[in-house]
Amino acid sequence: MRLRSKFILAIGAILAASYGLLLVYTSILQNRLVIGQARQEARMLRQQILLTRQWVADHRGLFIVKTKKDHANPFLPDPILQTRDGTILVKRNPAMVTRELSEYASRSGFCWFRVTSLRPINPANAPDPFERSSLQLLEEGVPEIIKIIEGDNGRILRYVTPLQVKSSCLSCHAEQGYRIGDIRGALSISIPINWADEAIRHNNQSIIIFGLLSVCSVAMVLYLLFNNLVARPINQLADAMDDFPEKDPDTFKLPDTNDEIGFLSRRFVNLCERHKRSQEALEQARKQAFRSEKLAALGQLTAGIAHEINNPLGGMLNCIRTIREEPDNRELHDRYLPLIDKGLHRIEHTMRQLLNYGRSEPLQLMRASIDEIIRECLELLEYKLKNINVELDLQLDEAYCIDTEAAKQIVMNICLNAIQAMRDGGTLKITTYRTDDDLVLVFTDTGSGIPGEIIDKIFDPFFTTKEVGEGTGLGLAVTDSLVQQLGGHIEVESEPGRGSRFIIYLPIKLSCPRPGEHQSKSQET
């Protein structure tokens, strides 16, 4: 997952969690406010009802004109009166006034309420289960009972408050044994709050919609800001990193701002500069190491080649001495002059090989025969191979793209390593062949072999098992580096006491300068 996606998801999750917590808190707060408002309404309604009941009780009841809907209360003494003009009046006590007001409130949907008691005079005032338990709690001294219950049409707030006996109540309830201050019953008020639940639900939906729109809007803005301020500069910097060192960082439009991205960009440019300097220093060190190893190999060659040169020189000096002694002997001149010429050409050929091998040049690909390069190297090493049997199985006589100087140094280093491993003589077998993708060079010797514990170290610079003065420890390291520069690799198989095998794989190059092309370009330069 990209950093952009992680950032936006994280911010979106934080916003969603924040709005979620806000929704929960708002819902709880609204519910508390609604319940608090309903409780306050219940208490206010209780006060109004009690005041109404008190007014009716203080006037010892209320007489109203009897209609078809109004009936007399059979539980009251003298429930009916008739005026002089014949109008019939029926008496209403506080309980009946309370019940009839409740009927009006219930029809309006506002609330409903009634008087109830554990010992009701009117059976219609018998308590329901909730009211019964509330009455029992009121008798234990609880001042009021408030509870939210689920009704058929939503939640309902049930409120039960005690009704205490006052002096105005004794006119009707003294005969039941009540005294002033006794709890003769309770006022039960029910207030539906489904309207509040609907309002809470609507508010929650609004918060959810607003939250989703906010999260989407913030995510879009963050996406654009992150893309312009972070993602795009990072992509530019990543492209520069991918193309370095083939392309210079200056060729890219790197971010140059005063923020962290700009700081990172400038540090990357500084890193590239340090990398260039270190590569140049490394290249110089590598060239110096190659040159040192080549000179070391030349030193080993010179000692033996001096002997090879001295032999024809001695013969030529004898020929010249003899010619001087007999200057008029034409037959002697004709026999010795070709010998002198042959010896001089042999010395010239040997010196040319040494000069070619000792020349220091960068890697340059051109078409050449691998087999011919191996034969030239063996000619240089001829003096060291007198007690060694050389077997050749060369199948790469065709010209391939190769750096001839690198190939010569590779062959010379491997052969010198094999010769030094066969001090008492042996067999050096060199095989070359081609696969689909590689040119393969195999060098097999019957020398002392390489112990298994050091076989992984033989290509390390300056690692050597030879005596002091016999090697620099750079031969195989330089060989491995040259093979890698040519795009190949080396495999080593060895068994102590039974010899070693070095297998070199060089990739086949499809195109390279034709013979003489590089030389002509060098001369033009």
N, C-alpha and C positions, 0 to 999 in steps of 0.2 A: 504494500500500500504506500502511495506517495505521501510525502510530508504534507502537501496541500490537503489531501483527503483526510489525513489524520488530524490536522489542525482544525479543519472545518467540522469534522465529526466531533472533536473534543468540545469546540465552542458550542456546536448544536446541542450536544449532550448537556453541557452546563446550562445553556438557556432553557432546554426542555426541563431539566431538573428544577431550575429556578421557578419557571412558570408552574411546574407541577406543585412545588411547595407553596407557591403563592395561591394556587387554586385550592389546595387543601386548607391552607390557613384562612383564606377568604370564606370558603364554605363553612368551616368551623365557626369563624367569627360571625358570619351571617346567621348561622343556626343559633348561636348564643344570643345575638341581638333579637332574633325573632322570638326565641323562648323568653328572653327577658321582657320584651314588649308584651308578649301574651300574658306573662305573669303579672305585669303591671296593670294590664287591662282587666285581668281577673280580680286583682285587688281593688281596682277602682269600681268595677261592677259590683263586687261584694259590698263596698261602702255605700253605693247608691241603693242597692237592694235593702241593706240593713236600715238605711235612713228612711226608705219607703215603708218598710215594715214597722219601724219605730213610730212613724207618723200615724200609721193605721192603728197600731197598738195604743198610742197615746190618746186617740179619739175613740178607743174601745170599739173598734170595728168601723166598717164603712158600709152604708146602705146604698144600693143602686136600684134603679127601676128594673123590675123583672121583665125579661123578654123571653122569647122561645128558647134562646140559647142559654139563658141564665137560669140556674136552678138553685134551690135552697140547699144549704149545707146541713145535712142531718145531724152532724156532730156538734152543732152549736145550739145553745139554748136561745129560744125566741129568734129563729133564723128568718122569720117573715114578719113584715109590718104592712099595715094598710092605712093610707092617709084618709082624711075626711072626704076627699073627692073620689075615693075608691081606687087610687093608684096603689099597686102592690110593690113593696120594696123587699129586696132580699139582702141579707147581711153578708158581708165579706170580711173575713178575718185576715191577718197577715199571711197565713199559709196559703189561702186561696188567692189573694192578690199576687203573691209570689209565683204561684203556679200559672195564673192567667198571663202575667207579664212574660213568663218563660215561653208560653205558647206563641205570643207575639214575636219574641226574639227568635224563636226557632224557625218560624215561617219566613222571617227575613234572612235566615242563614247566618246571622251574626253569632249567636250562641244559644245555649239553653241552660236552664238552671232549675233547681227544685230544692225543697226542704225534705230532709229525711231524718229518721231516728231509729235507734235500736228498739224503742218501744213506741211505735207510731200509733196515734189514735185512728188515723185514716189509713187503711191498708194500702192505698195507692202511694203512700209515702214510705213504703218498705224499702230498705237499702238494697242496692245490687252488691255483688261481691267486693268490688273496689271500695264502695262507700262503707260497707260493713267493716272491712279492715281499717279504713281510715277513721271511722267512728271509734274503734277500739284504741287506736293510737291517740286520738284526741282525748279520750278519757284518761290516758296515761300522762297527759300533759303536753303533747306535741301541739304547737300553736297553729300549724296549718299543714296541709298535705298537697303537694304539687307533683304531678307525674304526666309524662307524655306516653300515650298509648296509640296503637295503630287501629284506626277505624276502617269502615268499609270504603270510605271515600278519601282516606288519607289520615294524617296524624291529628290527634286531638289532645289538647291540654286539659287535664282533669284537675280541678281545684276544689278542695274541701276545707271549709273553715267552720269553727264551732259557733253555735248559737247559744248564748248564755241567757238565763232567766233574769229579767228585769222586773221592776215593780209593776210596770204596765202589762206584763205578761201574766201576772197572777190571777187576773180576772177570769182568764180562760183555763189556766193550767194549775191553779192552786189545788184543785181537787185531785190532781194526779200526784200530789205530794212534792212538787218542785218548790225549791226555795230560791231566793235571789242569789245569783252567782252560779247556780247549777247549770250544767250543760245538758240541755234537754234534747238536742239534736245537732244537725249540721246543715250548712248551706252548700250544696254541691253545684258547681259551675263547670260547664264543658264548653271550651272554645275551640272550634276547628281552625287548624293552621295550615291546611292544604294550600291555601293561597300563598303562604310564605314559602312553602316547599316549591311551588311552581316558580316563584320569583327567584329563589336560590338556584333552581335548575336553569332558568333562563340566564342568570348572571354567570353561572359556571360555563354554560355553552358560549357565552360571549367571551369569557376569559380564554377558553380553549381556542376559539377561532382567532382571537387577537394574538394569542401565544404562538399558534402555528404560523400566522402571517408574519409575526415578528421574527420567529426563528428562520423562516424562509428568506425574509428580507435581509436579516443580519448575515445569514449564510451566503447570500448572493454578494452582498457588499464585501464580506470578508474574502470571498473567492476572488473578486476582482482586485481587491487591495493586495492580497497575498500573491496573486499571479503577477501583478505589476511590480510589487516591491520586493518579493522574495523569489518566487519560482522562476520568473524570466531571467533575472540576474544569475541565479544559481545555474540554470541551463546554459547560459552563455559561458559561465566559468567552467562548467563541466565539458562543454565542447572544446574549449581551449585546452583543458587538461588531456582530453582524448587525443587531440591532434599534436600535442607537444611530444617529442621535439621536432617532428617533421615540419610543423609550422610554428613560426615565432608568435608568442602571445600578442605582440603588437599588431598582428594582422586581424585580431578579433576586437570587437567592440565590447571590451570588458567594462563592467559597472565601475564608475568613478564617483562614488558618493561618500558622504561622511558617516555612514552607518556601518554596521558590522559586515555587511556584504562588501562594501567598498574596501574596508580594512582587509578582509580576506582576499579580495582581488589583488590589492597591492602586495600583500604577503606572497601570493602565488607568483606574481611577476618577479619578486625578489628571489623566490625559490628557484624559478627558472634560470635566472642569472647565475645563481650559485651552482646549479646543476651544470650549466654550460661550462663554467670555469673548472668544475671538478672533472667533467668529461674531457676537457682539453688536457688537464693535468694527468688524468688516467691514460689518455692516448699517448702522451709523451712518455709516461712511465712504461706503457706497453711496448712502444717502439724501442725504448732503451733496453727493455728486457729482451726483446727479440734480437736486437743488435748484439747485446752481450752474449746471448746464447749462440748466435751465429759465429761471433768471433771466437767463442770457446770451442765450438766445433771446428772452426778453421785452425785453431791452435793444435787440436788433435790431429787434423789432417796434415798440417804442415810438417810435423815431425816425420811422418812416414813418406810424404810426397817428396821431401828433401832427398830422401834416400832414392826414390824413384827417379828424380832428376839427376842425381849424382852418377847413377849408372850410365845413362847415355852420354853425360858430360865426360866421364872418364874414357869411354870408347872414342868419342870425338877427339879428345886431346891426344890419344894414342895415334889416331888416324893423321891428325895434323902434324905430329912429331915425325911420323914415318914419311909423310909427303915432304917435309922439309929436308929430311936426310937424303931423299932421292928425288930432287925437284925435276929431273928430266925423265923420270919413269912414268910414261903416259898411261901404261896399263894399270899401274898402281893408283894413279889419279882417278881413272875411270871407275875403279872398284871402290875407293874410299869416299869419293865425293857424294855418291848416292847415300852411303851410310851416314855421312855427316848431315846431309839434308833430311834424312828420315829422323835422325835423333833430334834435330832442331824443331821439326814439325811436331814431334812427340812432346817436347818441352813446351812448345807454343800451345798445343791443345790442352795440356795439363794446366798451364797458367790461365788460359782463357776460362776453363771450368772453375778455377778458384776465384777468378775475378767475378764471374757471373754469380757464383754462390754468395760471395761476400757483398754484393751490391744491395743497398737498402732502398726499397721502393714501397709505396703503399700498394694495397691489394688491387690488382688490375686483371679483369677477366679477359681472356682471349683463347682462341681455339688452339689446342695443343694435344699431343698424344701422351696419355698417362704412362703407357708402357715405355715410351722413349725417355720420359723424365726419369723413370726408375732405372733404366739402363745407364743413363748419364751419371746418376748418383752412385751406382755400383762401380762405374769406372773410377770415380774419385776414391771410393773405398777399397779399391782392388788390393792395395798393399796390406790392408787390415784383414782381408778375406783369404789370406794364403792358406791358413789351416782350417778354413770353414767351407763346407760344401754348400753352394748356392743352387737352389732349384727354383726355376721360374715357370709359372703357368700364367702367362699374360694374354688376356683376351680383350684388351682395350686399346688396340693399335689405332683405332679411329680417333679423329680429333674431337675433343669435347671442350666446352667452356670451362676453363679453370685458370686460376692464377698460378703461373708456372713457378715463380719464386716461392710462394707459399707451399706449393706441392713439393718442391725440392727440399725445403726445410723440414717438412713433415716426414718425407721418406728418409732423409739423412738422420734425423733425430731417432726415429724408430729403429733404423738399421744399426746406428751406433749403440743404442741401448741393448739391442740383441747381441751385437758383437761383444760388448762388455760382459754380458751374461754368459758367454761361451768362451771363457779364458783358455780352456784346454781343447778347443775345437768343437765342432758340431755341425748342424745343418740349419741353414736359414732358407725357408721356403716362402716365396712371394707369389701370391695369386691375385689376379685381377679379373673381374667380370662385371656384368651389368645386370641389374634387375629392372623392373618397370619404372621405378622412380629414382634409383640411386646407382652411383658408381661405387663398387665395393673393392677395397684393397685389404688383403689379408696377409699379415706378417707372422709367420710361425717359426719359433726357434726351439732348440733343444737345450736351452741353457738351464740355469739354476732355479728358474721359476720365481714367483712372488708369493710370500706367505699371505695367508688369508686375512690376518689381522691388519695388514698395511695396504691391501690392494685398493682400498677406498681412498688412500692418501697419496697415491703415486702421481696424481695430477696436481697436487698442491705445490705452489711455488716454493722453491728452495728445499723441498723434501727429497732426500737422497739416502741410499744405503751404501754408496760407494765410499772408498777411502778418500781422505783429503787430497785434493789435487786431481782426482779422477773425474769429477763432475761438479756442475754448478747447482744442480737441483732445479734447473729451469727447463731442461729439455722437454720432458713430457708435459709440463705446464704450458709451455709455448706451443707445443704441438696441439694440445687440446684446445687452446685459444684460437689457433689458426683454423682448425677444423670447424669450430663453432662459427667463426667469421664467414666461412664458406657455406654455412647453413647445414653442416653435417654433425655427426657425433661419433664417439669411439666406444667400442665395447672391448672388454679385456677378459680373457679366460686364461687362468694360470693354475699350475699345480707344482708345489715345491719339488725340485729335483727332476721334473719332467718337462720343463719349458713353459713358454707363454705364447699366447696368440692375441695379437692386436687386430681388431676388425674395424676398419674405417669406412663409414658410409658418407658419401658426398652426393648431395642432390644434383640431378641433371639439370643444368641451366638450358633454357630454350633459346636464349638469344644472348649474344656477346659480340664485341668488336671483331671484325675479321683480321686475320694475321696482317700485320703491318699498319693497320688503321690507327692503333693507338700511337705507334711510333711516329707516323706522319703528323698526327695532331700535336704530339710533344715537340716535334721539330718546328711546327708552325708557331707554337707558343714561345 
